[in-house]
Amino acid sequence: MDISNRTFLVTGGASGLGGATTAALLERGAHVVVADLAGTAPAGSVFVETDVTDPDAVAHAVDVATQQPGPLSGVVNCAGIGVAEKVLGKTGPHALDLFTKVLQVNLAGTFNVIRLAAAAMSQADLGPSGERGVIVNTASAAAFDGQIGQAAYSASKGGVVAMTLPIARELARYGIRVATIAPGLFLTPMMGELPEAARESLGQQVPFPARLGDPSEYAALAIHIIENQMVNGEVIRLDGALRMAAR
């Protein structure tokens, strides 16, 4: 897909992985709608305050995207939350409402955006190659080797992994591709809050390169998925060969 003059919706697009993806799309001449809870959109993009778990809010963001100069041709789902809590902690069992909240944001929220954006993209004219759009989701290495305390987060990201192929198969008839990136340890705003020594220690766990990933590297893969029509129904780990230990 040629990115130039097409419109893309990026959830969580005001910072971190989503922010880097927004910047990369803008550099290639795309029209970008940033759907996020807070923050500011980079120059050249449109910001829409959006809770991905709210059907009306997401429908509004999609509607704004369809009103941009270029056709809505893609979605990059980066919105998400992370928590750390053991199933049996010092104060008792894992809070069920917290477990449910993580699933609601990371899994149901991603699906909510997919279903509404796909409905809009399915109405667009077919491109010369028979393609209407592409959806890029964000899972995590924790979907495959989650650590102690990551039951909720791993379950939510594992769900994103599991629904990638069936949705790609279903949307193929509309000329819409679906793929998922599963990042390892990246220097996101959440990681940035840690002391430098802690960040360096985490980076040393990565076989090569022995450092935290840069959001621009996530964005580079998202761009490649968008541009390469044969990437479909796949989950791609982006983790420097990291396999996380139990704790």
C-alpha positions in Angstrom: 0.0 0.0 0.0 1.2 3.5 -0.8 0.9 5.5 2.4 0.9 8.9 0.8 -2.4 10.8 0.9 -4.2 8.0 2.7 -5.7 8.4 6.2 -4.7 6.3 9.2 -6.2 6.1 12.7 -3.7 5.5 15.4 -5.0 4.7 18.9 -2.6 5.6 21.7 -1.0 7.8 19.1 0.0 10.7 21.2 3.0 9.1 22.8 5.2 6.0 23.0 4.8 3.4 20.3 1.7 5.1 18.9 3.4 8.5 18.9 6.4 7.2 16.9 4.0 5.5 14.4 2.1 8.7 14.0 5.3 10.6 13.2 6.4 7.9 10.7 3.1 8.0 8.9 3.2 11.8 8.7 6.7 11.7 7.3 5.3 9.6 4.4 2.6 12.0 3.6 -0.3 10.3 5.4 -3.3 12.0 7.0 -3.3 10.8 10.7 -6.1 10.9 13.3 -4.7 10.3 16.8 -7.2 8.6 19.1 -6.0 8.9 22.7 -7.2 9.7 26.2 -5.0 12.7 26.6 -1.9 14.4 25.1 -1.3 16.4 22.0 -1.2 15.3 18.4 1.9 16.0 16.4 1.7 18.9 13.9 -0.2 17.8 10.8 -2.4 15.2 12.6 -5.8 15.5 14.2 -6.4 14.6 17.8 -9.7 13.0 19.0 -10.1 12.3 22.7 -11.0 8.6 22.7 -11.6 5.8 25.2 -11.2 2.7 23.1 -13.6 0.8 25.3 -16.4 3.3 24.5 -18.3 2.4 21.3 -19.6 5.9 20.8 -16.1 7.5 21.3 -14.5 5.1 18.9 -17.3 5.5 16.3 -16.7 9.3 16.5 -12.9 8.8 16.0 -13.6 6.6 13.0 -16.1 9.2 11.6 -13.5 11.9 11.9 -11.0 9.7 10.1 -13.4 9.2 7.2 -13.8 12.9 6.8 -10.1 13.5 6.2 -8.8 14.3 2.7 -7.6 10.7 1.9 -9.6 7.5 2.3 -9.4 5.7 5.7 -6.9 3.0 4.8 -5.5 1.8 8.0 -5.5 1.5 11.8 -2.7 1.0 14.2 -3.9 -0.1 17.6 -1.4 1.0 20.3 -3.7 2.0 23.1 -3.3 -0.2 26.2 -2.5 -0.4 29.9 -0.3 -2.6 32.0 -0.6 -3.7 35.6 1.5 -6.0 37.9 -0.4 -8.1 40.4 -0.1 -11.7 41.6 -2.9 -14.1 41.5 -2.2 -14.6 45.2 -0.5 -11.6 46.7 0.4 -10.5 50.2 -3.0 -8.8 50.6 -5.1 -11.6 49.1 -6.3 -12.7 45.7 -5.9 -10.7 42.5 -8.6 -8.0 42.3 -11.1 -9.2 39.7 -12.1 -5.7 38.7 -8.5 -5.0 37.8 -8.2 -8.2 35.8 -11.4 -7.3 33.9 -10.2 -3.7 33.3 -7.0 -4.9 31.6 -9.0 -7.2 29.4 -11.5 -4.5 28.6 -8.9 -2.0 27.5 -6.2 -4.2 25.8 -8.4 -6.9 24.3 -12.0 -5.6 24.0 -10.7 -2.1 23.2 -8.6 -3.4 20.4 -11.5 -5.4 19.0 -13.9 -2.4 19.4 -11.6 -0.3 17.1 -11.1 -3.2 14.7 -14.9 -3.8 14.2 -15.8 -0.2 13.7 -12.8 0.8 11.5 -13.2 -2.3 9.4 -16.9 -1.5 8.8 -15.8 2.0 7.5 -12.9 0.7 5.4 -15.1 -2.0 3.8 -17.1 0.7 2.1 -14.1 2.3 0.4 -13.3 1.8 -3.2 -10.9 -1.0 -4.0 -7.3 0.0 -4.7 -5.6 -1.1 -7.9 -4.3 -4.2 -6.1 -7.7 -5.1 -4.6 -6.7 -3.7 -1.2 -9.0 -1.5 0.9 -7.0 -1.3 4.2 -4.8 -2.7 6.8 -5.0 -3.2 10.6 -1.9 -3.4 12.8 -2.4 -4.5 16.4 -0.1 -4.4 19.3 0.3 -7.5 21.5 3.4 -8.2 23.6 6.2 -10.7 24.2 4.2 -11.3 27.5 1.6 -13.0 25.4 4.0 -15.9 24.9 6.2 -15.8 28.1 4.5 -13.7 30.6 6.1 -13.2 34.0 4.8 -13.7 37.5 2.4 -10.9 38.2 1.4 -10.5 34.5 -1.6 -12.8 34.4 -4.0 -10.1 33.4 -1.6 -8.4 30.9 -0.6 -11.7 29.3 -4.2 -12.8 29.0 -5.2 -9.6 27.3 -2.2 -9.6 24.9 -2.6 -13.4 24.3 -6.2 -12.6 23.2 -4.9 -10.1 20.7 -2.6 -12.7 19.3 -5.3 -15.3 19.1 -7.8 -13.2 17.2 -5.3 -12.0 14.6 -5.7 -14.9 12.2 -9.5 -15.4 12.4 -10.1 -11.7 11.8 -7.6 -11.6 8.9 -9.4 -14.6 7.3 -12.8 -12.9 7.7 -11.7 -9.5 6.4 -9.8 -10.9 3.4 -13.0 -10.8 1.3 -13.1 -7.0 1.8 -9.5 -6.5 0.9 -8.5 -5.7 4.5 -5.3 -7.2 6.0 -4.7 -7.8 9.7 -1.3 -8.3 11.5 0.0 -8.0 15.0 3.3 -6.8 16.4 4.4 -8.3 19.7 7.1 -6.0 21.2 9.5 -6.9 23.9 11.0 -4.3 26.2 10.7 -0.8 24.7 11.5 2.6 26.0 8.0 3.9 26.3 6.8 6.6 28.8 6.1 3.9 31.4 9.6 2.6 31.1 10.9 6.2 31.1 9.7 6.6 34.7 12.1 4.0 35.9 15.6 5.0 37.2 18.3 4.9 34.5 20.0 1.9 36.3 16.8 -0.1 36.1 16.3 0.7 32.4 19.9 -0.4 31.7 19.4 -3.6 33.7 16.3 -4.5 31.7 18.0 -3.7 28.5 20.8 -6.1 29.3 18.3 -9.0 29.4 17.8 -8.6 25.6 20.3 -11.0 23.8 20.9 -8.5 20.9 20.8 -5.6 20.8 21.3 -5.6 24.5 19.1 -2.5 25.1 15.6 -1.4 25.3 13.8 -1.0 21.9 13.2 2.4 20.5 9.6 3.3 19.6 10.9 4.3 16.1 11.8 0.6 15.6 8.2 -0.4 16.3 7.0 2.3 13.9 9.4 1.0 11.2 7.8 -2.4 11.4 4.3 -1.0 11.4 5.2 0.9 8.3 6.6 -2.2 6.6 3.4 -4.2 7.4 1.3 -1.4 5.9 3.4 -1.3 2.7 3.9 -5.0 2.2 0.7 -6.6 1.0 1.9 -10.2 1.7 2.0 -9.6 5.5 -1.4 -10.8 6.6 -2.7 -12.9 9.5 0.7 -12.9 11.1 2.1 -12.1 14.6 5.6 -10.7 14.5 7.8 -10.6 17.7 9.9 -7.5 17.9 12.1 -8.3 20.9 15.8 -8.8 20.1 15.4 -12.6 20.8 14.2 -11.8 24.3 12.5 -14.7 26.2 11.4 -13.4 29.5 12.3 -15.2 32.7 9.6 -16.1 35.3 10.3 -13.0 37.3 
